[in-house]
């Protein structure tokens, strides 16, 4: 899923500052509640930071 698809189709459940990276992190959850997507924003540009499947460990996305 692209960041634009995540933002358009998922429900935002949380917004918090990511102090370590100097960014804002939005947490989105899929409609079925099985996936969470951590989208970071820096200088107005959003990118996928990590994904998490319910019951599994967090996967950090490497570019």
Secondary structure, DSSP 8 states (H G I E B T S, - for coil): --HHHHHHHSEEEEEEEETTTTEEEEEEE-TTSSEEEEEEEETTEEEEEEEEETTS-EEE---
